[in-house]
Amino acid sequence: MMNPTDYQERQLELAGWPVRLTSYRLGDTFYCRADNVSPGAWLARTTGRTREEAESKALERAQQLLSRTRRVPEAGPRSS
């Protein structure tokens, strides 16, 4: 049984949304997961020969999904 190595986690903003990238290596393959920080729903899960390849694929897919997501404007104070 292989254990993950080279674990890395970082946060960034993508299409106006906070995104967490988590990547690690199992054997010769890097795995990457992109999730929207809150509530932590997975946006993309990818693999690659290098960390850069796996992260690039995950970011591309997350960008596609998040750019289509509409934001509901926050309600301000009500006037009576």
Backbone bond lengths (Angstrom), bond angles and torsions (degrees), N, CA, C in turn:
res aa  C-N    CA-C-N  psi(-1)  N-CA   C-N-CA  omega(-1)  CA-C   N-CA-C  phi
1 M - - - 1.441 - - 1.529 109.60 -
2 M 1.322 116.18 130.18 1.457 120.57 -179.18 1.524 110.76 -90.83
3 N 1.314 115.57 145.82 1.458 121.92 175.18 1.522 109.11 -106.42
4 P 1.332 117.78 144.26 1.454 120.05 178.64 1.535 111.29 -65.28
5 T 1.325 115.77 143.76 1.461 122.04 175.85 1.523 108.08 -130.35
6 D 1.307 116.03 172.26 1.472 122.51 178.08 1.528 112.09 53.05
7 Y 1.330 117.28 41.19 1.457 122.57 -179.71 1.523 109.81 -67.57
8 Q 1.322 116.36 135.23 1.459 121.13 177.80 1.523 109.43 -146.40
9 E 1.321 116.18 139.33 1.459 121.18 178.25 1.524 107.65 -135.69
10 R 1.342 116.31 134.40 1.461 119.89 177.17 1.514 109.51 -148.58
11 Q 1.340 115.31 157.88 1.460 120.88 179.39 1.520 109.20 -116.83
12 L 1.333 115.26 146.01 1.450 122.06 177.58 1.508 108.77 -152.00
13 E 1.316 116.42 173.65 1.458 120.67 177.48 1.523 107.97 -108.23
14 L 1.330 115.01 135.47 1.455 121.55 -177.86 1.521 107.95 -138.37
15 A 1.322 117.46 120.97 1.465 122.95 -179.02 1.531 111.45 54.58
16 G 1.339 115.92 34.00 1.452 120.18 178.54 1.518 115.08 82.69
17 W 1.325 117.96 5.97 1.468 122.06 -178.17 1.530 109.27 -117.86
18 P 1.333 117.74 144.34 1.466 119.63 173.23 1.535 109.55 -73.52
19 V 1.319 115.73 133.56 1.470 121.66 -178.24 1.522 108.62 -131.28
20 R 1.326 116.22 138.55 1.462 121.97 174.71 1.523 108.18 -109.07
21 L 1.331 116.04 128.40 1.465 121.71 174.35 1.518 107.91 -105.28
22 T 1.308 116.32 127.33 1.453 122.21 176.71 1.520 106.93 -121.01
23 S 1.335 116.73 123.98 1.465 119.53 -179.95 1.520 110.03 -134.47
24 Y 1.322 115.08 152.79 1.455 122.31 179.65 1.519 108.77 -161.64
25 R 1.329 115.41 167.09 1.464 121.08 -179.23 1.519 109.53 -115.91
26 L 1.328 114.46 136.27 1.462 122.55 170.99 1.520 105.92 -124.67
27 G 1.309 116.73 112.94 1.468 119.43 -176.74 1.517 110.12 64.05
28 D 1.334 116.50 -124.81 1.465 121.67 -178.87 1.526 112.91 -97.62
29 T 1.325 118.42 5.92 1.464 121.87 -174.20 1.525 110.97 -117.00
30 F 1.334 115.54 135.69 1.463 121.13 173.08 1.520 108.73 -95.19
31 Y 1.319 116.03 140.62 1.456 123.37 177.90 1.523 107.92 -118.02
32 C 1.321 116.21 143.84 1.452 120.12 178.82 1.520 109.37 -139.43
33 R 1.319 115.11 139.47 1.459 121.42 176.61 1.520 107.89 -126.64
34 A 1.320 116.47 133.42 1.467 121.84 174.48 1.520 106.99 -111.62
35 D 1.337 116.52 132.34 1.457 119.88 176.14 1.518 109.16 -137.64
36 N 1.339 115.30 153.79 1.461 118.30 174.53 1.514 106.40 -83.05
37 V 1.297 115.77 121.36 1.456 124.47 -167.62 1.521 113.08 -44.20
38 S 1.302 118.25 -46.45 1.455 121.07 177.61 1.519 107.84 -127.34
39 P 1.275 120.68 113.73 1.455 130.45 19.85 1.525 114.78 -96.89
40 G 1.317 119.36 11.31 1.456 121.57 177.23 1.514 114.27 89.28
41 A 1.322 117.60 21.46 1.468 121.07 179.60 1.526 109.95 -71.44
42 W 1.318 116.17 136.56 1.465 120.00 178.90 1.515 110.83 -66.10
43 L 1.314 115.63 134.84 1.455 121.67 175.04 1.524 110.12 -102.98
44 A 1.322 116.24 -38.72 1.464 120.16 -177.00 1.520 109.70 -156.00
45 R 1.322 114.82 146.83 1.462 122.34 172.09 1.514 106.44 -132.23
46 T 1.329 117.26 122.58 1.462 121.02 -174.82 1.516 110.71 -136.76
47 T 1.338 114.70 168.31 1.457 121.57 175.48 1.526 108.81 -132.92
48 G 1.318 115.23 161.56 1.461 120.25 177.08 1.514 110.45 -165.36
49 R 1.318 115.67 167.18 1.474 120.29 177.76 1.520 111.23 -74.54
50 T 1.355 116.16 -25.51 1.458 121.45 177.59 1.524 108.60 -127.21
51 R 1.332 115.95 162.01 1.454 120.52 176.53 1.527 109.60 -60.28
52 E 1.332 116.34 -42.51 1.464 121.08 -178.36 1.527 111.34 -60.16
53 E 1.319 117.26 -41.83 1.470 121.23 179.38 1.531 110.72 -64.86
54 A 1.323 117.00 -46.97 1.469 120.83 -178.73 1.530 110.53 -64.00
55 E 1.346 117.41 -43.42 1.459 120.27 -179.98 1.523 111.53 -67.77
56 S 1.312 117.21 -38.75 1.468 120.97 179.35 1.530 110.72 -61.06
57 K 1.324 117.00 -44.07 1.469 121.27 178.66 1.530 110.73 -63.48
58 A 1.337 116.74 -43.39 1.463 120.72 -179.03 1.528 110.65 -65.10
59 L 1.333 117.08 -42.17 1.464 120.76 179.16 1.523 111.77 -64.95
60 E 1.323 116.41 -39.50 1.468 120.27 179.08 1.525 110.90 -62.52
61 R 1.315 116.70 -45.40 1.466 120.68 -179.53 1.525 110.95 -68.15
62 A 1.317 117.70 -42.89 1.462 121.36 178.90 1.530 110.22 -62.30
63 Q 1.330 117.31 -40.65 1.467 121.90 178.26 1.529 110.14 -59.57
64 Q 1.334 116.87 -43.75 1.470 121.44 178.97 1.523 110.35 -59.32
65 L 1.318 116.59 -47.25 1.468 120.72 -177.65 1.523 112.34 -68.62
66 L 1.313 117.23 -46.20 1.457 120.47 -175.68 1.528 112.71 -71.14
67 S 1.317 117.59 -30.52 1.469 119.41 -179.86 1.526 111.05 -70.02
68 R 1.327 117.94 -18.87 1.471 121.80 177.57 1.525 112.30 -93.29
69 T 1.327 117.01 -7.11 1.456 121.55 -176.96 1.520 109.74 -84.57
70 R 1.325 115.68 127.00 1.458 120.49 179.19 1.512 109.64 -90.18
71 R 1.305 115.55 143.00 1.462 121.43 175.21 1.512 108.95 -97.47
72 V 1.306 116.18 138.02 1.461 121.61 174.85 1.522 106.10 -89.20
73 P 1.338 117.51 125.41 1.471 119.03 -179.91 1.524 110.40 -61.03
74 E 1.332 114.42 142.86 1.463 119.41 178.26 1.521 108.52 -71.97
75 A 1.318 115.56 139.41 1.468 120.20 178.85 1.523 109.42 -75.89
76 G 1.288 115.78 130.24 1.459 121.22 177.34 1.518 109.91 -87.63
77 P 1.311 117.52 -174.27 1.476 119.84 178.79 1.522 111.01 -63.71
78 R 1.310 115.61 142.64 1.479 120.53 -179.05 1.520 110.32 -85.64
79 S 1.302 114.37 144.06 1.480 119.86 173.72 1.512 108.69 -94.29
80 S 1.307 117.78 137.72 1.457 120.89 179.35 1.498 110.83 -99.42
